[in-house]
Every structure is written in C-alpha cells, then in structure tokens.
Amino acid sequence: MNLYTADLHFGHANAINFDHRPFLDVDDVDEILIRNWNYRVSPDDDVWIIGDFCYRTQESPAVYLRRLKGHKYLILGNL
C-alpha cells in the first residue's frame, strides 16, 4: 500500500506549544507518533514522507527511521 505523510516534526519540542499538543514533552510526542505509525503501517507498505520529518532534534533522522515500519521515501530537502 502507498501511504503519505508530512509534518511529523520528530524532536521538535516547541511544536507542543505551537500546536497545543497534549503531551508532557518531546520524547512523549515522539514515542506516540512512532507507536501510531507502527500500528497503521505494515513492513511492506511504501510510505512517502513529503515534508518536515524532524526539526532540531538531538537524534539523527536515521534513529527515527529505523524504528518506523515500512519502506520509507523522504523527499529531498525535508529531513
């Protein structure tokens, strides 16, 4: 299956306040995003990430990508 996503903002602590997200901290946001992704995405799915995957995170984007199911395609310029 082809799936599309954008604006995940992994590691973006200020997104909690900007978007009024109901989370304790950025680690809480990241863990819930990963859990929800892996609940929906199967290992054989193709996932197109079309913008704002992460922002000012302490982790490399690769750390998040390894934890997410599916074949991931990042559009150049949106890491």
C-alpha positions in Angstrom: 0.0 0.0 0.0 1.2 3.6 -0.7 0.9 5.9 2.3 1.7 9.6 2.5 2.6 11.8 5.5 4.0 15.2 6.3 4.8 17.5 9.2 5.7 14.8 11.8 8.2 17.2 13.4 10.1 14.5 15.3 12.2 16.0 18.0 10.6 19.5 17.8 9.9 20.4 21.4 8.3 23.8 20.5 5.7 22.1 18.4 4.0 21.0 21.6 3.2 24.6 22.4 2.7 25.9 18.8 0.1 23.3 18.0 -1.3 22.9 21.5 -0.4 19.2 21.5 -1.4 17.4 24.8 1.9 15.8 25.6 4.3 16.0 28.5 7.5 16.5 26.5 9.1 15.9 23.1 10.0 12.3 24.0 6.4 11.6 24.8 5.3 13.0 21.4 8.0 11.0 19.5 7.1 7.7 21.2 3.3 8.2 20.5 4.0 9.1 16.9 6.2 6.0 16.4 3.6 3.8 18.1 0.7 5.2 16.0 2.8 4.8 12.8 3.7 1.2 13.5 0.1 0.4 14.4 -1.0 1.6 10.9 1.9 0.8 8.7 2.9 -2.7 7.7 6.5 -3.7 6.9 5.7 -4.0 3.2 3.9 -0.6 2.9 5.6 2.3 1.0 5.5 5.5 3.0 6.2 8.8 1.3 7.3 11.5 3.7 6.7 14.8 2.0 7.9 17.3 4.5 9.1 18.3 7.9 10.1 14.8 9.2 12.1 16.2 12.1 13.3 19.5 13.4 16.2 20.5 15.7 16.2 17.0 17.2 19.1 15.7 19.3 18.8 12.5 17.3 19.8 11.7 13.7 16.8 11.3 11.4 18.1 7.7 10.9 17.3 6.9 14.6 13.6 7.6 13.9 13.6 6.0 10.5 15.0 2.7 11.9 12.1 2.5 14.4 9.3 3.1 11.8 7.8 0.2 9.8 7.6 0.2 6.0 9.7 1.3 3.1 10.3 5.0 3.7 10.9 7.6 1.0 12.0 11.0 2.1 11.5 13.8 -0.4 14.9 15.6 -0.7 15.1 18.7 1.4 12.7 17.6 4.0 14.7 15.8 6.7 
